Each structure stands twice: as C-alpha cells, then as structure tokens.
C-alpha cells in the first residue's frame, strides 16, 4: 500500500538540516516534518564517501532544532537521576 502525505509547505516557518538519523527521529517525535532526503557522494572514484542529509521543517518559528546539538549527546534511553 502506498500512502502519499502532503504537507502544506506555506505553513513551514523554520527549516533545518542534519545528517544524524538519531536527531531526525527526535525532531520528528517533536513535530518536525521531513521535507527532503538528499544523498551526496564525494571523494576519489576509488573511494567514494556517501553522506545523507535530512531537511526538516516546523510550523512554529520558535521550534528548537538545537535541543540536541550533537548526535553523540542524544540519549538512547531517558536518563534517570
């Protein structure tokens, strides 16, 4: 089954990009919308590096895309004190 989701792009007020799938998942959980997935190849023909960039948007201009600044800072599970 193929589901087509259409976003009203005119309502997007803030855009961000990341290459961290963990950050993408956190932002999606917080209401961000995935706008585009972009694959980029670079390097020498014998050694090609692939980078995937995720572009996300939010309707709230005050949405905080920097809540998780570095992928290594993202907890897999909630931290208990």
N, C-alpha and C positions, 0 to 999 in steps of 0.2 A: 504494500500500500504506500502511495506517495502522498505526503502531506505538504502542501505549499503554505508557508507562513508569510504573510505580507506585513511589513512594518510601515507605519506612516512616518517616513523619514523627515517630514516637515516638523514633527514633534521632537526630534532629537535636538538637544541643546548642548550636549557635551560629547566629545569623541576622544577616545584614547586607543593606543595600540600596545600590544605586548607580544612577546614570543614565548611566554610561560603559560603552559596549559593549566597549571595549578592556579595561576592568577585569573585566567579566563573563567575557570569553573567557579571561583569565588565571586567574581564580578557578575556572572550570570545568576548566581544564587541571590545576589543583592539587587537584581532587577535590570541589569545592563542587557542590551540587545546585541547579539553578534551580527555585525554588518557585512564583514568580508573576511575570508581566509586567503592569505596571499603567500605563495611559495616562492622563495628566491634561491637561485643557485649561484654560487660564486666559487672562485678558485681556478686552479690549473686543470686542464682536461683530464689528467691522470688522477687528480684528487679533487673531487667536487664536494663542496660543502652546501648542505641544504638548510635553509632557515625558513621557518613557518611563522608568519606574523598574523596576529588576530586583531581585527579592528572592531571596536565595540562602541556603542553609543548609549546615552541615557537621556531621558526626557527632563530630568531635574538638573538645572545648571549648577547646583551646589553638590552634586554627587561626587564622592571622594574616590577617585581612581587610584590614589596613592595610599589607601588604607593599608595595603600590603605593598611595601616599597620594593622589596627584593624577593624573588622566588624562594630563596633559602629561608626567609623569615616566615613563610607560610606554614602554619602547623597542620599536620595531617589530621590530628585529633584535637579537640579542645584541651587547653592546658588547665590542669587542676592545681590550685594552690594549697 
